[in-house]
Amino acid sequence: MISSTPVRPALRSMRTRIVRVATILTLLTTVVTVPAYAAGTPPVLTVSDTTTYGAGTAPVIVAPTLTITDDDTETLDGVRVNLDTNFVAATDRLGISGQGTATSGMVSGLSWNYTTTTGVLTVSGDASTATYQSVLRQVTFYTTGTPALNARSVRFTLGSSLANPVNGHFYEFISQPGVSWSASRTAAATNSLFGLQGYLVTITSAAEMDFIQSKVAGNGWIAATDEVSEGDWRWAAGPEAGTAFWSGSEFGTPVNGAYNHWSDGEPNNAGNEDYAHILGHPDFGDAIGFWNDLPNAGGDDILIALGYLVEYGGMPGDPTLQITGTATVQVVDATAPASPTIAAPTDGSTTPNPSPPISGTAEPGSTVVVKEGNVTMCTTTADANGNWTCTPTSPLSDGEHDITAT
């Protein structure tokens, strides 16, 4: 257990009184499972579009040729679209075509909203796969401020979960403040995603933890427990069920180098605490995302469990699905380059050289064409500092010459 008054990420261990009523616990064990898709053949998502976007211009459609193939006539209840590679929360946005820079609204009878901190666009509501295909083809990308000029990957995923490209698993956060650990594990095991068996999340790497915090952004119960033997922390769900990862209390050690993300001074078993959750209350500040041990019923005040995380993937008998894919948006500079200038020879000067070097400045890397009238005299490229020089390919005749650079 940790103090309910955190002052920094390295939280100090203190006892916190836990108050719960048995009848409330009984009620919390009653959960509702919402399927992501009606029974039938799973749909197939195909997307491979590549789009160029000029930084700071109007929103551009991301995946105009995206398809959802479905042999059945059943429905979806939601989809997720998230910015993945090179995402910058301060500048990058997703939206819906025709709705400008709005971050929420309605489209084809479905509600949608975009979360700027995670880069996730959520579309919710029951509709046919044809309707969802039409909606996903309307997803747009745009930027604000001064964005990075590189490629963004935009990931589309059918259902209510987010796809982790690192391990191929899917994750969702179920918000249910006050739910117990045991009720969470039971509920997670009854969930399914297009035939994938759900389970209370097991976090076995820093990359997986980073994905959960940056994209799913849900903090609550995870499948870690030492309820069988104090100090013997094991995963109690999913493919890793029964696998030990931590031995001891706050002074313990990882088992065979296994991943852990305990907060400082945890797990301390301060009050028969045998179950792990992810700190999530805003008062924890930079400590959000670290692990802490709690009793089955959870804590009180800022230590109330906010819900639980469900993971899909890796279970025996899971089907092979194609419900996620990515499109690419190449962000480029939309500002027209400045016109080149001629520094030498200077205006009005004379030269005895019939082929004088002509030099000036231009946008670095741009192509410079030197002309007299409509006749090209020479062509060159400005260097990294914007300087350029070229020599006429044909000698100049005696007399005045009106030379320009473009």
Buried (B, 14 or more C-beta within 10 A) or exposed (E): BBBBEBEEBEBEBEEBEBEBEEEEBEEBEEBEEEBBBEEBEBBBBEBEBEBEBBBBEEBBBBBBEBBBEBEEEBBBBBBBBBBBEBBBEEBBBBBBBEBEEEBBBEBBEBEBEBBBEBBBBBBBBEBBBEBBBBBBBBBBBBBEEEBBEEBBBBBBBBBBBBBBBEBEBBBBBBEBEBBBBBBBBEBBBEBBBBBBBBBBBBBBEEBBBEBBBBBBBBBBBBBBBBBEEEEBBBBBBBBBBEBBBBBBBBEBEBBEEBBBBBBBBBBBBBBEBBBBBBBBBEEBEEBBBBBBBBBBBBBBEBBBBBBBBBBBBBBEEBEEBEBBBBBBBEBBEEEEEEEBEBBEBEEEEEEEEEBBEBBBBBBBEBBBBBBEEEEEBBEBEBEEEBEBBBBBEEEBEEEEEEBEBE
